[in-house]
Amino acid sequence: MRSLFLKIFLWFWATMVLVALAVVITWSMQRDLLLSHWRATMGEAMALYAQNAAEEFDHRGLAGLNDYLQRLESSSPLRGVLLDSAGNGVTGRPSHVPRNLIDETVRSGEPEFTITQTGALGVQRVIGPSGRTYVFVVRLPRGPLGYRLTLRALLLRGVLAILISGIICYLLTLYLTRPVLQLRRAARALAAGDLSARVPSGKARRTDEIGELVHDFNRMAERLEGLVSSQRQLISDISHELRSPLARLNVALGLARQRATPAAAAPLDRIEREAERLNELIGKLLTLARLEAASGPPEETPIDVKELLAEVVADAEFEAQEIGCQVRWVEEAALPDDCCVQGSGELLRSAVENVVRNAIRYTTPGTAVEITLRCQDKWAAIVVRDHGPGVPEAELNNLLRPFYRVAGARERQTGGAGLGLAIAERAVRLHGGSIQITNAADGPGLKVEIRLPVTATVESTAPVSG
């Protein structure tokens, strides 16, 4: 059970249920003691009342008995009736006393009780001064407290208590965990690249530890957003500023070639190559800065993934021949005729080209870079697999970071500045897709899978001519 909400809720609820069970068990254990004490107390009182009633009846007759019973009712909540040993009322009042109680008290001489929903009924055998045996009956408005609580009533009260405690625990748990859930969603959004993610301000008004945590998180997110924005702006500014001296360098290089001797041709060629690499690096930096600042693709046009991939493969095959490898498109039988995504064709083409060029750069000479396209379940998946040395598993997630290189398998001398995959990942993410990098399971090499959401087909989005 990994949910904090469920843990807190179930622990609170279980605690309240256990407390309720402890109260019920304690009450059940005390009920017998309460009943015994009540029986003893009522037995002593009934013996006294019964003796007085029998004496009044034997000495003063019915008038004396009625006078005594009236005084008893006016001074206490008891209602008394005197019966003969056969259970017939001597006062003329109806008794409605269960016969088994009369027979039992006549036989044993001990007080007998029965407890009902409306009260209690007690009977006591007594022998009057005349030697006659009577049965004195006392009706009480209530019996021992809670004794007549039936099993059904007890279950209903228990269920009600559990429901009420569950509602209270739910609200309490919701109050405690809701800001934590908000904080988790904001943290995930921040980790996914949404630097504007914040916990709602209403949660930050809390003055407890959770409120302070939310406030600190929002302040941290603001600081991170400011730092990253400054870094992006710095990269963009520096790249723009480098373009001017680089252009002047190319002009100076042209002038130097006009005046140089043949012996200076090789150094000047090297200067030209390095200037071209620097110009390419600046272009990638500007592209990366533009993608980082964008919230979506610059245009929304239908793009046939098969046609886009065919163009990239054609260009990549020419480049691959220079280093002694091949680029092979592996066809799949289940591929539909039309597989279309919405977005910028230029950005998606650049993303796929960067991935394919990266595979060509690191694949072993004499092998082939295999490209596969799948289009199903509303997703278009482009898989690029090389036959290079691969990458340690711990480094796979870092390949999408700008300027990152693996220290062992892919060194700087293999070419590239570590920006190609980073640019591809940003471009694909702007189109609602994702890039996943894994080591090939069937041998050495790397697999890069680009997943893009299929939003329409070419036929359905293409303009219809009249």
Sequence and secondary structure as in RCSB ss.txt:
>XXXX:A:sequence
MRSLFLKIFLWFWATMVLVALAVVITWSMQRDLLLSHWRATMGEAMALYAQNAAEEFDHRGLAGLNDYLQRLESS
SPLRGVLLDSAGNGVTGRPSHVPRNLIDETVRSGEPEFTITQTGALGVQRVIGPSGRTYVFVVRLPRGPLGYRLT
LRALLLRGVLAILISGIICYLLTLYLTRPVLQLRRAARALAAGDLSARVPSGKARRTDEIGELVHDFNRMAERLE
GLVSSQRQLISDISHELRSPLARLNVALGLARQRATPAAAAPLDRIEREAERLNELIGKLLTLARLEAASGPPEE
TPIDVKELLAEVVADAEFEAQEIGCQVRWVEEAALPDDCCVQGSGELLRSAVENVVRNAIRYTTPGTAVEITLRC
QDKWAAIVVRDHGPGVPEAELNNLLRPFYRVAGARERQTGGAGLGLAIAERAVRLHGGSIQITNAADGPGLKVEI
RLPVTATVESTAPVSG
>XXXX:A:secstr
   HHHHHHHHHHHHHHHHHHHHHHHHHHHHHHHHHHHHHHHHHHHHHHHHHHHHHHHHHHHHHHHHHHHHHHHH
SS EEEEEETTS BSSS      HHHHHHHHHH S EEEE SS EEEEEEEE TTS EEEEEEEES  STTTT  
HHHHHHHHHHHHHHHHHHHHHHHHHHHHHHHHHHHHHHHHHTT TT    HHHHT  SHHHHHHHHHHHHHHHHH
HHHHHHHHHHHHHHHHHHHHHHHHHHHHHHHHHH  GGGHHHHHHHHHHHHHHHHHHHHHHHHHHHHH SS S  
EEEEHHHHHHHHHHHHHHHHHTTT EEEEE  TT  S  EEEE HHHHHHHHHHHHHHHHHHS TT EEEEEEEE
ETTEEEEEEE  S    GGGGGGGGSTT   SSSS GGGS  S HHHHHHHHHHHTT EEEEEE TTSSSEEEEE
EEE  B HHHHS    
